[in-house]
Amino acid sequence: MKVLHHAAWLLAAMILQTMIFNYINIFGTHADLFLVAVIAIALLCGKIQGMLCGMVFGLICDFLIGRLVGTNMLSFAIIGYICGAIGGRYYSAPPFYVFMGIGAAATAAAEIVYLIPYTAGLEIHVPLWYALKNIFIEAVMNGILTVPALWCIRRTIKLFGIQNINTFR
């Protein structure tokens, strides 16, 4: 049932990203719903599910973008594992700004991991201020979107009738 749940979120992220969020630009940057979904699933379901969802969501995102296949898969898997490890340390629900901070920090880390092979392998020189501006704006947008994504994923977990969310079965 969890695989079906995560696949439904992959489909929802794919539809919303390609049809809506790619056209909402703030200073030339848009939110990444694939990463937001990975962060939310990892925070709620643990590090193993976060890592596996990060790999699958990142690979699909790489195929949709069409360049450097595997970089988003690697960065999303790392972010999914780390966010799952952080989320497993909370015994009760922390305040919403903690989740926003985790989402923003995870987005910044994923963008930095993605930027390293992109600039090194293709010999493209990106001005540092431009890269930092884009990373900061996307981190803020994804941090804000993490809170409603967590709420929606919690609701769909209850809707699917999933009791033990930390195991993969």
CORHUTA-V127575 format. One record per residue. N is the residue number from 1. RES is the residue in one letter. OMEGA is omega in whole degrees, -180 to 180 (* if undefined). Layout:
n->N res->RES omega->OMEGA
n->N res->RES omega->OMEGA
//
This chain:
n->1 res->M omega->180
n->2 res->K omega->179
n->3 res->V omega->177
n->4 res->L omega->178
n->5 res->H omega->-179
n->6 res->H omega->177
n->7 res->A omega->177
n->8 res->A omega->178
n->9 res->W omega->175
n->10 res->L omega->179
n->11 res->L omega->179
n->12 res->A omega->179
n->13 res->A omega->-179
n->14 res->M omega->-180
n->15 res->I omega->-178
n->16 res->L omega->-179
n->17 res->Q omega->-175
n->18 res->T omega->-175
n->19 res->M omega->-175
n->20 res->I omega->-168
n->21 res->F omega->175
n->22 res->N omega->-178
n->23 res->Y omega->176
n->24 res->I omega->-178
n->25 res->N omega->172
n->26 res->I omega->-176
n->27 res->F omega->177
n->28 res->G omega->-178
n->29 res->T omega->177
n->30 res->H omega->-179
n->31 res->A omega->180
n->32 res->D omega->-177
n->33 res->L omega->176
n->34 res->F omega->180
n->35 res->L omega->178
n->36 res->V omega->179
n->37 res->A omega->178
n->38 res->V omega->179
n->39 res->I omega->-178
n->40 res->A omega->179
n->41 res->I omega->180
n->42 res->A omega->180
n->43 res->L omega->-177
n->44 res->L omega->-170
n->45 res->C omega->176
n->46 res->G omega->-171
n->47 res->K omega->-179
n->48 res->I omega->178
n->49 res->Q omega->177
n->50 res->G omega->180
n->51 res->M omega->-180
n->52 res->L omega->176
n->53 res->C omega->177
n->54 res->G omega->179
n->55 res->M omega->-177
n->56 res->V omega->-179
n->57 res->F omega->179
n->58 res->G omega->178
n->59 res->L omega->177
n->60 res->I omega->177
n->61 res->C omega->177
n->62 res->D omega->179
n->63 res->F omega->177
n->64 res->L omega->179
n->65 res->I omega->175
n->66 res->G omega->177
n->67 res->R omega->-180
n->68 res->L omega->-179
n->69 res->V omega->179
n->70 res->G omega->-178
n->71 res->T omega->176
n->72 res->N omega->178
n->73 res->M omega->180
n->74 res->L omega->-177
n->75 res->S omega->178
n->76 res->F omega->177
n->77 res->A omega->178
n->78 res->I omega->-180
n->79 res->I omega->178
n->80 res->G omega->179
n->81 res->Y omega->-178
n->82 res->I omega->179
n->83 res->C omega->176
n->84 res->G omega->177
n->85 res->A omega->178
n->86 res->I omega->-179
n->87 res->G omega->178
n->88 res->G omega->-179
n->89 res->R omega->-180
n->90 res->Y omega->178
n->91 res->Y omega->174
n->92 res->S omega->-177
n->93 res->A omega->177
n->94 res->P omega->178
n->95 res->P omega->-175
n->96 res->F omega->-177
n->97 res->Y omega->174
n->98 res->V omega->178
n->99 res->F omega->177
n->100 res->M omega->178
n->101 res->G omega->178
n->102 res->I omega->179
n->103 res->G omega->180
n->104 res->A omega->180
n->105 res->A omega->179
n->106 res->A omega->178
n->107 res->T omega->178
n->108 res->A omega->179
n->109 res->A omega->179
n->110 res->A omega->179
n->111 res->E omega->178
n->112 res->I omega->177
n->113 res->V omega->179
n->114 res->Y omega->-176
n->115 res->L omega->-176
n->116 res->I omega->-180
n->117 res->P omega->-179
n->118 res->Y omega->-180
n->119 res->T omega->-177
n->120 res->A omega->-175
n->121 res->G omega->-176
n->122 res->L omega->-180
n->123 res->E omega->176
n->124 res->I omega->-180
n->125 res->H omega->180
n->126 res->V omega->176
n->127 res->P omega->-175
n->128 res->L omega->-178
n->129 res->W omega->179
n->130 res->Y omega->179
n->131 res->A omega->180
n->132 res->L omega->178
n->133 res->K omega->180
n->134 res->N omega->179
n->135 res->I omega->-180
n->136 res->F omega->-178
n->137 res->I omega->179
n->138 res->E omega->178
n->139 res->A omega->178
n->140 res->V omega->-180
n->141 res->M omega->180
n->142 res->N omega->176
n->143 res->G omega->178
n->144 res->I omega->-179
n->145 res->L omega->-180
n->146 res->T omega->-177
n->147 res->V omega->177
n->148 res->P omega->177
n->149 res->A omega->176
n->150 res->L omega->180
n->151 res->W omega->-179
n->152 res->C omega->-179
n->153 res->I omega->174
n->154 res->R omega->-180
n->155 res->R omega->-179
n->156 res->T omega->174
n->157 res->I omega->177
n->158 res->K omega->-180
n->159 res->L omega->178
n->160 res->F omega->179
n->161 res->G omega->-180
n->162 res->I omega->-179
n->163 res->Q omega->-176
n->164 res->N omega->-174
n->165 res->I omega->-176
n->166 res->N omega->176
n->167 res->T omega->-175
n->168 res->F omega->-179
n->169 res->R omega->*
//
